[in-house]
Amino acid sequence: MEPNYSLNNFVVLLLPFLCYYLGIFIRKIVFPGTNSPPLLHQLLLGVPVSLVVVSPLVPVLAKTISDLPAFLVSLGIIMEHGMLLNETATRHLSQLRKRA
């Protein structure tokens, strides 16, 4: 009988994206910036940005899943990217749209 890796795959593939979106949510609700874009705009922009930011970190998470401190630090970095990168990208895109 082969081992079941479903939980492992779930953790490695879905949890980083959830942490990224949690970072977006925390930034918008707890630490909103001046002229912060609406939460819906940030969440929608988070779809392509999270694929670019989180996908390269998935192999790192796969290697660190057996080392809990390294795994939690990696998830924290992903959450921090959601907090900082997404609002800045949304603001820059809004400015570009206004200029055009």
Buried (B, 14 or more C-beta within 10 A) or exposed (E): EEEEEEEEEEBBBEBBBBBBBBBBBBBBEEEEEEEBBEBEBBBEBBEEBBEEBBEEBBEBBBEBBEEEEBBEEBBEBBBBBBBEBBBEBBBEEBEEEEEE
